[in-house]
Amino acid sequence: MAKKQTLGLNVKKNDNLSEWYTQVVQKAELADYSSVSGCMVLRPNSYAIWENIQKIFDSMLKKTGHKNAYFPLFIPEHLLIKEKEHVKGFAPEVAWVTHAGNTKMKERLAIRPTSETIINESYAKWVRSWRDLPLLINQWCNIVRWEFKYPKPFLRTREFLWQEGHTVHATEKEADKEVMDILSMYKDLMENYLAIPVLTGKKTEKEKFAGAVYTMALEAFMPDGKALQMGTSHMLGQNFAKAFKIKFLGKDEKYHIPWQTSWGISTRMIGAIIMVHGDDNGLIIPPKIAPIHAVIVPILFDKSKEKILKKAEEIKNKLKDYNIEIDKREEYSPGWKFHEWELKGVPLRIELGPRDLEKNQVVLVRRDTGEKNSVKIKKLNKKIKQTLDKIQKNLFTKAKSFLNKNIVEVNNWKDFLKAIKAKKIPKAFFCGEKECEDLIKFESDGATSRCIESNKEAGKCIKCNKKAKYKIYFSKSY
């Protein structure tokens, strides 16, 4: 009985989202806390989701000519400080290695907060001629940023996993195209696989990546009224190339400075999946990234146990296109198993009992709606495909509806503050000045610009009433 009391969630999502999130992370066995403050253990259930995200995006990258490589975790201080804006942006978060054993090192080594500098050291050696371009490199690795904000598993941790792409191009036009192509690939991944709708647009000067000419971002909206930056694609221009003396001999037999981009997504997307799709019963994993598509739960009785388990194996073998688990555990009741697999977010449950065996059918249960249907075994393969497609579509439709309902257009400061207090996303005119942006954040208790929706609008800034340069989405954020 003790186990039964701790299996399910004891708080509702709408009542206390923060506690609900923590319970889902722990009870669905997604992550565990470690003795290192701000760092988490990714358990197999979450790492399997990350592996699927990796497979999907890695396939997209390779189809477009990108190749994977790996660069050192440690960055010598003299490299990190080469691009001034870049180091200024990351300095407060850098963790340093100062000793090897008991011996103090001659030069400190930064544990990578991002890899632009260590990668460009290599690019300075690799790029010689126009024939070496474009150079399209990606790496899957871990990152350390010694955040001082309150940690939250997946959403904000001091160490996390990500991919970071770093490309070199002969022309500005090619680099601009790369930035937008990657943005489009990220949007495809997030909306069509993770079933999470995102707002896309350019960051303001204040919010752009340190060292970039401009940053394009993808922003999702969480149920607590906060935005979550899901990914970024940066136009680095020639800033790093100049700092690292990267140049190439062009077709015109003259030397040129190349143009660069960098871009990344991380395990914080798993946090978004939990937040956006989860319900009072726990996690809901979109089928396209689910490590397990369906779990077969045999209803076991002594007389029919052998036949039920045999049929369960037959069904699993017939469903070769899907990842299927059979829960053969006899120490737990069927009801217990139902709740556990719901908590872990498996998209479909297949119930198989003696009566189902007699009728040559199963009971198919959707995780997203709880809808149950009796399905003949011979029609199960087709039915599973249809149902998984419906679940994927339903999750995105619900999330898209939620996002749209929470975007409000505001034309004055009073309505802006009202929208922020109501946990909405106000869309408003903005002058583009950093000082005004700081004032907005201060007077709205933390609302920041998320991305630019348009730069062709005519109006007055929501705060200072000067002529607006943009129309921008604002929100509090993680």
HELIX and SHEET records of a PDB file:
HELIX    1   1 ALA A    2  LEU A    7  1                                   6    
HELIX    2   2 LEU A   17  LYS A   27  1                                  11    
HELIX    3   3 PRO A   44  LYS A   63  1                                  20    
HELIX    4   4 GLU A   77  LEU A   80  1                                   4    
HELIX    5   5 LYS A   84  PHE A   90  1                                   7    
HELIX    6   6 ALA A   91  GLU A   93  5                                   3    
HELIX    7   7 GLU A  116  TRP A  126  1                                  11    
HELIX    8   8 TRP A  130  ASP A  132  5                                   3    
HELIX    9   9 GLU A  172  ASN A  192  1                                  21    
HELIX   10  10 ASN A  239  ALA A  243  1                                   5    
HELIX   11  11 ARG A  268  HIS A  277  1                                  10    
HELIX   12  12 PRO A  287  ILE A  289  5                                   3    
HELIX   13  13 LYS A  305  LYS A  318  1                                  14    
HELIX   14  14 PRO A  334  LEU A  343  1                                  10    
HELIX   15  15 PRO A  354  LYS A  359  1                                   6    
HELIX   16  16 ILE A  377  LYS A  379  5                                   3    
HELIX   17  17 LEU A  380  LYS A  405  1                                  26    
HELIX   18  18 TRP A  413  LYS A  421  1                                   9    
HELIX   19  19 LYS A  434  GLU A  443  1                                  10    
SHEET    1   A 2 ALA A  31  TYR A  33  0                                        
SHEET    2   A 2 MET A  40  LEU A  42 -1                                        
SHEET    1   B 7 LYS A  67  ASN A  68  0                                        
SHEET    2   B 7 LEU A 135  VAL A 144  1                                        
SHEET    3   B 7 GLU A 159  HIS A 169 -1                                        
SHEET    4   B 7 TRP A 259  SER A 266 -1                                        
SHEET    5   B 7 LYS A 226  GLY A 237 -1                                        
SHEET    6   B 7 TYR A 214  PHE A 221 -1                                        
SHEET    7   B 7 LEU A 199  LYS A 202 -1                                        
SHEET    1   C 8 LYS A  67  ASN A  68  0                                        
SHEET    2   C 8 LEU A 135  VAL A 144  1                                        
SHEET    3   C 8 GLU A 159  HIS A 169 -1                                        
SHEET    4   C 8 TRP A 259  SER A 266 -1                                        
SHEET    5   C 8 LYS A 226  GLY A 237 -1                                        
SHEET    6   C 8 TYR A 470  SER A 477  1                                        
SHEET    7   C 8 ILE A 425  PHE A 430 -1                                        
SHEET    8   C 8 ILE A 407  GLU A 409  1                                        
SHEET    1   D 7 LYS A  67  ASN A  68  0                                        
SHEET    2   D 7 LEU A 135  VAL A 144  1                                        
SHEET    3   D 7 GLU A 159  HIS A 169 -1                                        
SHEET    4   D 7 TRP A 259  SER A 266 -1                                        
SHEET    5   D 7 LYS A 226  GLY A 237 -1                                        
SHEET    6   D 7 TYR A 470  SER A 477  1                                        
SHEET    7   D 7 THR A 448  SER A 454 -1                                        
SHEET    1   E 3 PHE A  74  PRO A  76  0                                        
SHEET    2   E 3 THR A 103  ILE A 111 -1                                        
SHEET    3   E 3 ALA A  95  ALA A 100 -1                                        
SHEET    1   F 2 PHE A 248  LEU A 249  0                                        
SHEET    2   F 2 TYR A 255  HIS A 256 -1                                        
SHEET    1   G 5 ILE A 324  ILE A 326  0                                        
SHEET    2   G 5 ALA A 294  PRO A 298  1                                        
SHEET    3   G 5 LEU A 348  LEU A 352  1                                        
SHEET    4   G 5 GLN A 361  ARG A 366 -1                                        
SHEET    5   G 5 LYS A 372  LYS A 376 -1                                        
END                                                                             
